[in-house]
């Protein structure tokens, strides 16, 4: 709007561009838009972007599916990872979403992205429970003896 005012006062495009720290091409586009649609055409326009692939009621239905739990859809645990949700969306609605985009949509819906726990298959819970009370104190004693020498 200010660039248009300066142009109407007789400023050159080059000087307007320098004053605003933009290219002359940008000023040219502003002035063209103002010439075609008036000063109102210079107001900030919302991003148009792609139209959403799913409607609001479909997102609501997805939340209902998520609330049933991952096991209800054949997964071994109850963790809803982004790839799993992307799979669910494709299965239920026939729409493909990239898992990263699914994460953003889950956040918008008030859900968090979940990471599965990855544990070694040979994990020994008894040995893990035993370690802090038995093994660690013995290691501390050995370290104390070495430090005392």
C-alpha positions in Angstrom: 0.0 0.0 0.0 2.8 2.4 0.9 4.6 1.5 -2.4 1.5 2.5 -4.3 1.3 5.8 -2.4 4.9 6.5 -3.2 4.3 5.7 -6.9 1.3 8.1 -6.9 3.6 10.8 -5.4 5.9 10.4 -8.4 8.6 8.1 -7.1 10.3 5.8 -9.6 10.1 2.0 -9.2 13.9 1.8 -8.6 13.6 4.2 -5.7 10.6 2.4 -4.2 12.5 -0.9 -4.4 15.5 0.6 -2.7 13.4 2.1 0.0 11.7 -1.2 0.8 14.8 -3.4 0.2 13.1 -5.5 -2.5 13.7 -6.0 -6.2 12.2 -3.7 -8.9 10.3 -6.8 -10.1 8.5 -7.1 -6.8 7.5 -3.4 -7.0 6.3 -4.0 -10.5 4.1 -6.9 -9.4 2.6 -4.8 -6.6 1.8 -2.0 -8.9 0.3 -4.3 -11.5 -1.9 -6.0 -8.9 -3.0 -2.6 -7.7 -3.8 -1.5 -11.3 -5.9 -4.6 -11.9 -7.7 -4.9 -8.6 -7.2 -1.6 -6.9 -5.6 -1.0 -3.5 -7.7 -3.9 -2.0 -5.7 -6.4 -4.2 -2.6 -5.5 -2.2 -3.9 -6.8 1.1 -2.3 -10.0 2.4 -4.1 -13.0 1.0 -4.3 -16.3 2.8 -2.2 -19.2 1.5 -4.3 -21.1 -1.0 -2.3 -24.4 -0.9 -3.8 -27.8 -1.9 -7.3 -28.7 -1.0 -7.4 -31.1 1.9 -7.8 -34.8 0.8 -10.0 -35.7 3.8 -13.1 -33.9 5.0 -13.6 -32.9 8.6 -16.0 -35.8 9.2 -13.4 -38.2 7.9 -10.8 -36.8 10.3 -13.4 -37.4 13.1 -13.9 -41.0 11.9 -10.1 -41.4 11.9 -10.0 -40.3 15.5 -12.7 -42.9 16.3 -10.5 -45.6 14.7 -7.4 -44.4 16.6 -9.4 -44.7 19.9 -10.1 -48.3 19.1 -6.4 -49.0 19.5 -3.8 -50.4 17.1 -4.5 -54.0 18.2 -8.0 -53.7 16.7 -6.4 -53.2 13.3 -4.0 -56.2 13.6 -0.9 -54.6 15.1 1.0 -56.4 17.9 1.0 -53.5 20.3 -1.1 -50.3 20.9 1.4 -47.8 19.5 0.1 -45.6 16.7 3.2 -44.6 14.8 3.0 -42.2 11.8 3.5 -45.0 9.2 0.7 -47.0 10.9 -1.7 -44.1 10.8 -0.8 -43.4 7.2 -1.6 -47.1 6.5 -4.9 -46.7 8.3 -5.9 -43.6 6.4 -5.2 -45.3 3.1 -7.1 -48.4 4.2 -10.2 -46.5 5.5 -10.4 -43.7 3.0 -8.3 -44.7 0.0 -6.1 -41.6 0.5 -2.3 -41.7 0.7 -0.5 -39.4 3.1 3.2 -39.2 3.7 4.0 -40.3 7.3 5.5 -36.8 8.1 2.3 -35.1 7.1 0.3 -37.6 9.2 2.4 -36.5 12.2 1.4 -32.8 11.6 -2.3 -33.8 11.3 -2.2 -35.9 14.4 -0.8 -32.9 16.3 -3.6 -30.7 14.9 -6.1 -33.3 16.2 -4.6 -33.3 19.6 -2.8 -36.7 19.3 0.9 -37.2 19.7 3.3 -39.1 17.5 4.4 -42.3 19.1 7.6 -44.2 18.9 7.7 -47.9 19.4 9.9 -49.3 22.1 12.7 -51.2 20.5 14.2 -53.8 22.8 16.7 -56.6 22.3 15.0 -59.9 21.8 17.4 -61.5 24.2 16.7 -59.0 26.9 16.8 -60.6 30.4 14.5 -58.7 32.8 15.8 -60.6 35.9 19.4 -59.7 35.1 18.4 -56.1 34.5 16.6 -56.0 37.9 19.6 -57.7 39.6 22.2 -55.3 38.1 21.7 -52.1 40.2 21.5 -53.9 43.5 24.2 -56.5 43.0 26.5 -55.9 40.1 26.9 -52.1 40.4 27.9 -52.1 44.1 30.6 -54.7 43.4 32.0 -52.6 40.5 32.0 -49.6 42.8 34.0 -51.5 45.4 36.6 -52.6 42.8 37.0 -49.0 41.6 37.4 -47.7 45.2 40.2 -50.3 45.9 42.0 -49.3 42.7 41.8 -45.6 43.6 43.2 -46.4 47.1 46.4 -47.9 45.7 
